[in-house]
Amino acid sequence: MSVEVWGPRAERMRLRRPDADDVEMTVDADGWWRCEVDLAHGDRYGFVLGDSEDARPDPRSRRQPDGVHGLSAHVDPATLATAVPVTPAWTGRQLAGGIVYEMHVGSFTPEGTLDAAADRLTHLVELGVSHIELLPVNGFNGVWNWGYDGVLWYTVHEAYGGPAAYRRFVEAAHAAGLAVIQDVVYNHLGPSGNYLPEFGPYLRDAERNTWGSSVDLDQAAVRAFIVENALMWMRDYGVDGLRLDAVHALKDAQPVHILRELAEATDALSAHRGVPLTLIAESDMNDPTLILPREAGGYGLHAQWSDDWHHAVHVALTGETVGYYEDFAAPDALTKVWTRGFFHDGTYSSFRGRDHGHPIPAEVPAWRLVTFAQDHDQIGNRAAGDRLSDSLSPARLAVAAVLTLTAPGTPMLFMGEEWGASTPWAFFTSHPEPELGDATAKGRIEEFARMGWDPESVLDPQDPETFHRSRLAWEEAGDGDHARLLALYRRLARLRREHADLTDPDVATLGAELLRDGDPGHRAWELRRGALRILVNLTDEVLQVSVAPGESVVVATSAAVSETADTVAVPAESAVIVSPGR
């Protein structure tokens, strides 16, 4: 077989294997080094650059049994497929009408493995979700990490179970009727084990983003490295789509943007496989170009996260208005994101100090925005990693559930949200290098100090207890208020399947009205999805709302809701869903 690696910066390249002589490789004009060597599934190998005696892992390594600094292990996709056959009845799940569940493998279960996560899939089926979105699983140094410090994009982290366990998880999810979305990071590399610059110009040394040197998208080989990685997850592992991290950090001046390249390649693979494949972007640009069809000048991605939705709902539930939440204290914040998607659609952003965003055309279906009241960033990037359950009453957590699962977008839940998990989800790392660990902890404190947080409240990401406390406590899901909240989430997910209005993509069917103003955490609204009305009362007084003949309450978060022939009384701190008669 031909072994190849792109390494235009190397003057010499050798293939190294244990208990074998190094094999000299030859290079072509484009910087590709090649040699003919038979590698069996599981064989270890690496590359020796120049006159060094240290071997480096394959930039496209599928497995790193000894960590990101060790030799790679050859993975044969055909061998994996034989060991874990494809689920024959799987025809995929479209995102439209679905519910996404965001999961971090390492803290989802006590074991922190893909196989242990697969054992919990019945919970997700009963919850009513359709798509599991895994936080990054690619190789990083250390044992636990969020995954965004990855340095080997083609690998599956060994502590999670490696590529074989990943394949088992995907097929178990498909057998349960669940699609898998994989979170991938193409905008930077982590600090430990990043050997790519030794091989070639993968990064722009003179240009940085928030997390490090920018990826050099002017290099055709780097672009191919990204596109082929995306296809690997969907082709060789059978995943149903990707979540693209922080695409605003992808600086691309080429005629065809890398996001459009990814969308075109994904659509071609979808046609070949005969199943829906989905690309979801995380972006802070509020630019609908990402999700507009290519025929309309867009990139043709399928969906994007909406931080504006999160911010408006967070302020409504908590009353918190510090930092980037300040603008969302406006009385029209929730009604605007309900009916128009973006709050900042060309309006002034005080956090950025400039006008921000663009309107979403009315023709864009509502499901193309992924909406959420909690996610890994908005929880984990708080000083203590505190969830809404840390500060909100059970009554307000129930209102959060209603807002999330009746939203016009595609709802997304963060693991444990469905029962109001009491465990935090903090920022955690396990860098083996003491200097890197110290720098990470110090940088975290400085970051929060700029935001006005007390340094004493900032958890040390390198403290193992920070990670251990972030693991879900599954035993609480069946107790008291936790169990009642879980039952509500399940009921709301069923309601989405029962009422077509809750999955109708037409934004013309949406309506919203502020019924009672007050401070940002004490307001009341009527929110409409077609004929369904969602009445939300976060004030301290009962809200009396007129109903038409035949209308009745189908879901109420409080037992104190009362109805007459022409009125529904919505208690303080509660929400109801009113449906027309059938």
QUIBELWO-V731095 format. One record per backbone hydrogen bond with DSSP energy under -0.5 kcal/mol. CO is the residue of the C=O (numbers start at 1). NH is the residue of the N-H. Records with the same first field share a line. If there is no record, write none. Layout:
CO=NH / NH
This chain:
1=3 / 37
3=35
5=7 / 33
7=10
12=50
13=25
14=16 / 48
15=23
16=46
17=20
22=24
23=15
26=34
28=31
31=7 / 33
32=28
33=5
34=26
35=3 / 37
37=39
38=40
40=43
43=74
45=72
46=16
47=49 / 56
48=14
49=52
54=49
56=47
58=61
62=156
63=73
64=67
67=70
71=66
72=45
74=42 / 76
75=77
76=79 / 80
77=81
78=82
79=83
80=84
86=88
87=90
91=276
95=98
98=411
99=130 / 131
100=413
101=133
102=415
103=105 / 135
104=107 / 108
105=109
107=472
113=117
114=118
115=119
117=120
118=121
120=123 / 124
121=125
122=126
123=127
124=128 / 129
130=179
131=101 / 133
132=134 / 181
133=103
134=183
137=157
139=151 / 152
147=150
150=190
151=153
152=139 / 155
157=160 / 161 / 162
158=161
160=114
161=165
162=166
163=167
164=168
165=169
166=170
167=171
168=172
169=173
170=174
171=175
172=176
173=178
174=177
179=132
180=240 / 241
181=134 / 183
182=243
184=186 / 245
187=215
191=193
193=195
195=198 / 199
196=199 / 200
199=9 / 10
200=202
202=216
203=205
204=207 / 214
207=214
209=212
212=209
214=204
215=217
216=219
218=220
219=223
220=224
221=225
222=226
223=227
224=228
225=229
226=230
227=231
228=232
229=233
230=234
231=235
232=236 / 237
233=239
240=278
241=182
242=244 / 280
243=184 / 245
244=247 / 282
246=249
247=250
249=251
250=252
255=257
257=260 / 261
258=262
259=263
260=264
261=265
262=266
263=267
264=268
265=269
266=270
267=271
268=272
269=273
270=274 / 275
278=242
279=302 / 303
280=244
281=283 / 305
282=247
286=288 / 358
287=290
288=291 / 292
289=299 / 300
290=301
292=300
293=296 / 298
294=297
303=281
304=370
305=307
306=310
307=311
308=312
309=313
310=314
311=315
312=316
313=317
314=318
315=319
322=325
323=326
325=328
326=329
327=330
330=333
332=336
333=337
334=338
335=339
336=340
337=341
340=342
343=345
345=359
347=356
348=350
349=353 / 354
354=349
356=346 / 347
359=361
361=364
365=368
366=369
368=304 / 370
369=371 / 410
370=306
371=412
375=379
376=380
377=381
379=382
380=427
382=385
383=459
385=425
387=390
388=391 / 392
393=397
394=398
395=399
396=400
397=401
398=402
399=403
400=404
401=405
402=406
404=407
409=411
410=371
411=100
413=102
414=417
416=419 / 421
417=420
426=428
428=146
432=434
433=437
434=438
435=439
436=440
437=441
438=442
439=443
440=444
441=445
442=446
443=447
444=448
445=449
446=450
447=451
448=453
449=452
454=457
455=458
457=459
459=461
460=463
461=429
462=464
463=466 / 467
464=468
465=469
467=470
468=471
472=474
473=476
474=477
475=478
476=479
479=482 / 483
480=484
481=485
482=486
483=487
484=488
485=489
486=490
487=491
488=492
489=493
490=494
491=495
492=496
493=497
494=497 / 498
495=499
498=500
499=502
500=503 / 504
501=504
505=366 / 507
506=509
507=510
509=530
511=528
513=515 / 526
516=524
519=522
523=538
524=515 / 516
525=536
526=513
527=534
528=511
529=532
532=529
533=535 / 578
534=527 / 536
535=537 / 576
536=525 / 538
537=573 / 574
539=573
542=544
543=545 / 570
545=568
548=551
552=579
555=577
558=561
562=569
566=547
567=564
568=545 / 570
569=562 / 571
570=543
571=574
574=537
575=557
576=535 / 578
577=554 / 555
578=533
579=552
